[in-house]
Amino acid sequence: MPAHSSREMLTLLVILENNIRVSIIGLAAEVRICQEIAKRTGGTYNVLLDDHYLKETLILNQVQPLAVAGLG
């Protein structure tokens, strides 16, 4: 592992220990650590190709509110 990526790997370990799902939307070229984080946490990693893809990706990655029993 290159020395410049050690911080990212430590962050990944904390994310995995806490069962956090990470989805990443990249604005430029694909970055390997982003791909690895999304894959290991069960999230998604998308690199935007154009404006249409931005809108589509944002819609797919919106977090839905949790349903709470007894409210409503």
C-alpha positions in Angstrom: 0.0 0.0 0.0 1.5 3.4 -0.9 2.2 5.7 2.0 -0.1 8.4 0.6 -3.1 6.1 1.0 -2.7 5.0 4.6 -5.2 7.6 5.9 -7.8 6.5 3.5 -7.4 2.9 4.6 -7.7 3.8 8.3 -10.9 5.7 7.4 -12.2 2.6 5.5 -11.6 0.5 8.6 -13.6 2.8 10.8 -16.4 2.9 8.3 -16.5 -0.9 8.1 -16.4 -1.3 11.9 -19.5 1.0 12.2 -21.5 -0.6 9.3 -21.7 2.6 7.3 -22.7 2.4 3.7 -20.8 4.9 1.5 -21.9 6.0 -2.0 -19.7 8.4 -3.9 -20.4 10.6 -6.9 -17.1 11.6 -8.7 -16.9 14.7 -10.7 -13.8 13.8 -12.7 -11.7 10.7 -13.5 -12.3 7.5 -11.5 -10.3 7.3 -8.3 -9.4 3.8 -7.1 -9.9 4.4 -3.3 -13.4 5.8 -4.0 -14.3 2.7 -5.9 -12.8 0.4 -3.1 -14.7 2.3 -0.3 -18.0 2.0 -2.2 -17.5 -1.6 -3.0 -16.5 -2.7 0.5 -19.3 -0.8 2.2 -22.1 -1.9 -0.1 -22.5 1.5 -1.6 -22.1 2.8 -5.2 -19.5 4.8 -7.0 -20.4 6.8 -10.1 -18.3 9.1 -12.2 -20.4 11.7 -13.9 -20.3 11.8 -17.7 -22.7 14.7 -18.4 -25.5 16.8 -17.0 -28.1 14.2 -17.7 -26.1 11.6 -15.8 -25.7 14.0 -12.9 -29.5 14.3 -12.4 -30.0 10.6 -12.8 -27.3 9.7 -10.3 -28.5 12.2 -7.7 -32.0 10.8 -8.0 -30.7 7.2 -7.5 -28.6 8.2 -4.5 -31.3 10.1 -2.6 -31.7 8.8 1.0 -35.2 7.9 1.8 -36.5 8.9 5.3 -36.8 6.0 7.8 -40.3 4.8 8.7 -40.9 5.0 12.4 -43.6 2.8 13.9 -46.4 4.5 15.7 -46.1 7.9 14.0 -48.7 9.2 11.6 
